[in-house]
Amino acid sequence: MKNKIRWLYVVLGILIFICLGTVYSWSIFRKPLEKALSLNSTQSSLPFMTFLAFYAFLMPLGGKLISKYSPKIVLIIGSILVGLGWIGSSFSKNIVMLTITYGVVAGSGVGIAYGVPIGVVSRWFPDKKGLALGILLSGFGMSPFVTAPIAKKLIDMYGVFTSFKLLGIIFLFILIVLSLPFKFPNENVKTNTEDYNSLSPTEMLKDRKFYILWTCFAIATFVGLMIIGITGPMGEDIIGIPSTTMAFYVSLFSIFNGIGRPLFGYLSDKLGPSKVILLSYTLISFATLSILFFNNAKTFLFVLSFVIFWMNFGGWLSIAPTLTSKFFGPKYYSENYGIVFTAYGIGAILGNLTSGLAKDLFGSYKFVSYPILVLVLIGIILSRFINKSSKI
């Protein structure tokens, strides 16, 4: 009976992550907001960028709250912030207010709630942790497959601001209801893992591997989050794909985002750190070079390259935690990965600023290719030293 019950947390967690991961559908909201609030491309990236930054930087706080309060309470707190952030966005009259409601409030809610399903499922599956977490995390990555078409339909029917309100009310209700069953198993689960070789956060910060991993993760999130934010506008403006069709493609890309997580997690174990990073960056380089050949009606090339982008971004959300555990051990894993995950926030901020500036200064998102290629080259060079690096 216990084995059946524990899978319930995986299912509930997937549903929660589908709601929380709606941020990856931001490109569906972007053009309607630019029109409604008279925004340029840099301005329309601010709520998305801020959301991702607060999501990343509030995740360690969620971990601390779980150690003091029950998972249910922490998840409800995060859920309330998410719902209020979306609802508050419907009343936004300018980009500053939208950045606060959507970016700060809703982003903080996701940051606080995100770690709860992971922590609970991890405790319930000491024997199948990798499998259970891989399935669970696919919900966040594939969220746009469900939410992008819904958001597009609502925007077409009611407008962008009413859509914020409706989605906020739906998220508030669903997330709170799904939060109620969450709890840790009654018994204390003990493992036989040896912790003698684990590094504390202080010790990790003295190890060169941390800085290489952090930089490579920041580069990957810089690319992935920037691409996710401009998927819709690039497909519509450069390739000429209708907005309704574009919503379908965003859903398709989200499937590969989800597939990338277990795929690259598996490859991390099989190939080792240096080779899996090289593989990821090589694929990103191919997709980036493809952007330079984008023009009207080259739909196949667009779809192929963006499948690669989205899959690699999802993959890094498996590569980074896997290598964190491998390099620094299991004992301080939650604290260490919280620090590594700050690279996600930095990547979100710089990536979205770069894409907006490229569009505003040069008139096309195609110019994002150049900074991406430079950063990927840096990442490839750094990855060559990751197996050899040692303490500073």
N, C-alpha and C positions, 0 to 999 in steps of 0.2 A: 504493500500500500504506500509505503514511504517513497519508493522509486517512482510511483505514478504521480504522487503529490509534487515531488520536486520538479517534474517536467512542467507543471502548471506555472511555476515561476519563470521558466524560459518563455513560455507562450505569452504570459502577461508582460514580460519584459520586452518582447518583440513589439507588442502593441504600444507600449509606452514609448519605445524608441522611434516608432513610426510617427508618433505625434511630435516628439522632441526634435526629430530630424527634419521637420518641415522647413527649417532654415535653409536646407540645400535646394529648396524650390524658389529661392529668392529671385532668380532671374525671371520668373513668371510675373513677379510683382514690379520689377524694375522699370520697364517701359511705361506702364500705366501711371506709376508714381512720378516719373519724369514729366509726363504730360500734365498730371493733375497739379503738381506743385512747382512746375517750371524749373526743373532741376537739370544740371548738367551731369555728365557721367561720373565725375568725381563725387559729387554730392549724393547721387543715388546709391553709391557704394558704401556710404558712411554707416547706415543702420546695420547692414550685413556685416561689415568689418567690425563694428562695435559689439554686435551680438557674439561673434566668434571669439573676440578678445575676452569678453566677460565670461563666456562659457569656459574658455581655457583657464583663466586665472582664478575663477571661483571653484573649480573642480577640487583643489586641495582642501578648501573650506568644507565642501560636502563630505569629504573623507573624515575630517575632524568631527563634524556633527554626528556622523554615524557612530563614532566611538562613544558619544555621550548620550545620544537619544536612539530610539528605535528606528529601524529602516522606514517603517510606515510614516512616522512623524516627519522625517527628513524629506521623504518623497512627496508628502502632502505640501510641505512648505515650498519646495521647488515647483510643484504643480500649480500652486496658487500664483506664484510669481510669473510663471509662463502664461497662464490664462489672463492675468491682469495686464501683462505686457502687450499681448495681442489685442485685447479689448481697448486698452489705452491708445494703441496705435490708430484705431479707427477715429479718434477725436483729434488727431494731429493736424495742425494747420500749417506747419512748416517743417523743414528738415531737422531742426534742432529738437523739437518735441518728438518727432518720429524716432530719432536716434536714441533719445532717452527711454521712450516707452518700449520700443522694439529691441534696441541694442542693449541698453543697460538692464532694464527690468526683466524682459523675457530671456535675454542671454544669461543673466545671473541665475534665473530659475533653472535653466537647462544645466548650467554648471553645477548647481547644488544637487539636482536630481540624478544626473547622469551616472554617478558612481554607485547609486543604490542598487539597481538591478544587477550590476556587475558584482558587487560585494556579496549580495544575497545568493546569487546563482553560484558564485565561486565557493561559498561555504557548503551549499547543498550538493555540490559535485566534486568532492575531493578525488574521486576515482576517474572522472571524465571531464576534468576542468577545461581542457583545451577544446574539446568538442562542444560542450555546452556554451562556453563563452563565444566561440566562433559563430554558432547559430544565433545566439542572442544579439551580438553586435551587428549581424547582417541587417537587422531591423532598422538601425539608424541609417546605414548607408543606402538601403533601398527605399527609404521613406518617400522620396519624390515619385517613385513608381505609383504610389497611392495618392500622395498629396498634391502633386503637380497638376494632374488633370482636374481634381476637385477644385483647387484654387483657381485654375483657368476658367472653369465653368462658372464659379461664383463671381469672379471679376466680370465676365461677360454679361451675367444676369443682373448683378446688383452694384457693380463698381468696386474699386479697390478698397475703399475705406469700410464699406459695409461688409466686405469679405473678411477684413481683419476682425471685425466685431463677431461675425458668425463663427469664424474659426476659433477665436478666443473662447467663446462660450462653449463650443464643442470640446475643445481641449481641456478646459477647466473641469467640466463634468466627467469626461472619460478618464483623465489622469487621476483625479481624486478617487474615483470608484476603483480603478485598477491598483491604486496604492494600498488599499485596505488590507489585502491578504499578505502583504510582504512582511516576512520575519525571518530571523536566522533560525537554523535548527536548534532544538533544545539542548542537545548534547554538544559538548565541546569537541570539535573535530580536530584531532591531532595528526600531524603528518610525520613521516620519518625523514624529512628533508634535513640534510645537514646544513647548518647555518654558519659554520666556522669561516667559510670563505666569502660571506656576504659583506658588502660594504655599506656603511651607514651613509646618510646624505652628505655629511661632512667629508667622509673619506672619498665618496664618489666625486665630489667637486674638486678633488685633488688628482683625479685620474683623467688622462688625456682622452680616453675612450668616451667619456661623457661629452666633452666639447665637440668631438668629431660626430658622435651620434646626434647631439643636439643640433648642430649646424646642418647635417644632412636631412634631419627631420624638418627643420625650419625651411630649407630649400624646397622640399617636397610639398609641404603645406602651403608655402608661398605660391607654388605653381598650381596645386590642386584647388585651393580655395579661390584663387583668382579666376581660374578657368570656370569653376562652377558658377561664380558670380556673373560671368559674361556669356555663358552658354546661349541663353535665349537671344540677347541682342546680337551676338555674332552670327548665329544661324539665320536670324531674320534680316539683318542689315547687309551682311556680306554675301551669304549664299542665296538669300531670297526665299527662305522657307516660311510659309504661312504660320502665324502664331499658334493656331490650333495644332498643326502638325509638330511645331516645335515643342509644345507641351508633351506630346507623345514621345519625342526623342529624349527629352529630359527624363521621362519615366524609364525609357530604355537604358540610358546611361546609368541611372541609379541602380539598376540590376547589376551592372558590371562593377559598380562601386561596392556593392555587397559581395559579389563573387571574389573581388580582389582581396578581401580580408582573410578568408580561410586559405585561398590559393597562395598568397605571399607568406602567410604564416607557415604553411607547409614547406615552401621553398626556403624560408629562413633556416629551418631545421636541416634541410637536405643539402643546400648549397653553401651555407655559412654566411657570415655577415658581409664580407667584402664582395662576394659574387652576387648576392641577392640585391645589394645596393647598385652594383654595376648594371645588372639586368634591368632594374627599374629605371635608372637614369638613361640607359640606352633606348628603352621604349619611349620615354618622355622626349628624348631628343628627336626621334623619328616623328612623333606627333607634332612637335614644335615646328620642325622644318616643313611639315605639311601645311601649316597655317600660311606660310609665305606663298603657297600656290592656290589659296582659296580665291574663288571668284563666283560669280552668279552661276547657279545650277550645278556646282560641283558638290552635290549632296553626299555621294558615297565617300569621298575623301574627308569631308567634314565629319560624318558619322564615325568612320574608322578612327580618325585621330582623337575624337572626343571620347570614344569608348576606351581608348588607351589612357587618356588623361584621367578619366573618372576611375578606371580600374586601378591605376597606380596610386591614386590618392587613397582609395580604400585600402590598398595593400599596405601603405605606410602606417595606417592605423592598426596594423597587425605587426609589421616589421619593428616599429618603435618599441611597443611593449615586450615583444619577444626578445629583442636584443637587450633591453633594460634588464630583464630577468637573467639573461645569459651572462651579461657582463658583470652585474653587480649583485647577483644572488637573490634569493627569495625572502630573506628575513625582513628587509626594509623596502620591499617592492612597492607598496602603495605610496610611500613617501617619495621614493626615488622617481617613480614614474610621474608623480605629480609635478616634480621639478622638470623632468624631461618634456612634459606636455606643455610647458610654457612656450616651447618652440612653436607650437600650434598657434598660440595667440599672436606671437610676433609675425609668423608667416601670414596670418589673416590680415593684420594691419598693413604690412608692407605690400602684400600682394594686391589687395584691393585698391590701395592708393596708387600703385603703379599702373594698374589697368585703367583707372579713371583718368589719370594724367596722360597716358598714352593716347586715349581717345580724344581728350580735350585739346592736347597740344598738336597731335599729328593727324587727327581726323578719322582714325581707324584703330580698332582693337588688334589688327594684324601686327602692329608694332610691339606688342608684348612679347613676340618671339625672341627679340634680341636680348633683353635682360634674362629671359628664361635660359637661353643657350649658354650665356656667360655663367650663370649660377650653377647649372647642371655640370659644366666643365669643372668648376670649383669642387662640387660634390664628388665627382668621379676621382679627382686627384686626392681628396681627403680620404675617400673610402679605401685607397690603396694602403693607407697607414693604419687602418682601424684594427687589424689583427696584430700589428707590431707594437702599438702604443702601450704605454705603461704609465705608472704614476709619475706626476710632475716632480 
